[in-house]
Amino acid sequence: MSLTDSEAAVAVLAGLAILAGLAGVVVPGLPALPLCWGGVLVWAIFGGAGPGRWAVLAAATVVAAGGTVVKYAWPGRNLKRTGVPTSSLLAGGLLGLVGFFVVPVIGLVLGFVGGVWAAERLRLGDSRLAWPATKQAVAAAGLSMLVEFLAGLLVAALWVAGLLLT
């Protein structure tokens, strides 16, 4: 397998996009799966044409789209079943975003948990009732991140296999 300089540059760029996408699972503002998929797209288009690259792109598209759907549907269904309203999740998301900038890294988690707890405390009127809903929301957020990360890893694995085989 011999690579030209431009093919190598495209492969490095695609790999960096995929790594940024995987980091985007925990970093707000980075669209994780679109970055991973975009890396494969750039590699397929500019890295030298071939049916193998298009097959890898097609598989990556299916994985990224499926991961995006599952990322929202599965945790959302669990939250609806437990009765946690969307408004509590929005409050947690907003405070998590603020917390990320006020206290880097851990502020995201602290803000999300605090925001959901405060919204549930206001809604339910009792702090003992707010905590179970908060735990459910945190578990759903964790499940969503896990699904997104696994889908990103699968896209990355498809790209590596395509890189080695095409």
C-alpha positions, -999 to +999 in steps of 0.1 A: +000+000+000+016+033-010+002+066-002+008+099-020+014+130+000-021+143-006-037+109+004-016+109+036-026+144+044-063+136+038-060+105+060-044+125+088-071+152+085-098+126+086-082+109+116-080+142+135-117+149+127-127+115+140-106+121+172-122+155+177-156+138+172-148+113+199-137+141+222-169+159+213-189+133+233-178+151+265-170+186+252-200+208+247-201+225+213-184+198+194-208+177+174-194+142+180-210+120+154-211+146+126-174+152+131-166+115+130-188+110+099-174+142+083-139+127+087-149+096+068-166+117+042-135+138+036-114+107+034-138+090+009-140+121-014-105+135-013-084+104-004-087+087-038-118+073-053-127+037-051-157+015-043-143+004-010-142+039+003-177+046-007-188+014+010-170+025+042-188+059+039-221+042+034-216+020+065-204+050+085-235+069+075-258+041+087-239+039+120-239+077+126-275+081+117-285+051+138-264+063+167-280+097+166-315+082+166-307+058+194-289+085+214-321+105+218-348+078+216-335+052+242-327+076+271-358+097+263-381+067+265-366+058+298-371+093+311-407+095+300-413+062+317-400+076+350-418+109+347-389+133+344-402+163+323-383+179+295-382+212+314-360+197+341-336+184+315-335+218+298-327+235+332-300+209+338-286+215+303-285+253+307-269+252+341-245+225+329-234+248+300-230+277+324-211+255+348-187+243+321-175+279+317-175+288+354-158+257+366-140+241+337-145+203+331-164+194+363-187+224+361-206+207+333-216+177+355-222+198+386-244+223+367-264+196+350-270+177+383-278+209+401-301+222+374-321+190+372-323+188+410-334+225+414-361+221+386-374+189+402-373+205+436-395+233+424-418+210+405-423+184+433-419+207+463-397+182+483-360+177+480-364+140+489-386+135+458-363+155+436-332+133+441-346+101+424-356+121+393-322+137+392-305+103+394-327+091+365-318+122+344-281+117+351-283+080+341-301+090+309-275+116+301-248+090+307-266+064+285-269+090+257-231+098+259-223+061+259-244+054+228-229+084+210-193+073+220-198+037+209-213+048+176-183+072+171-159+043+179-177+021+154-174+048+127-137+051+136-132+013+134-149+013+100-126+041+088-094+023+101-106-009+084-112+011+052-078+028+055-061-006+058-081-024+032-085+001+004 
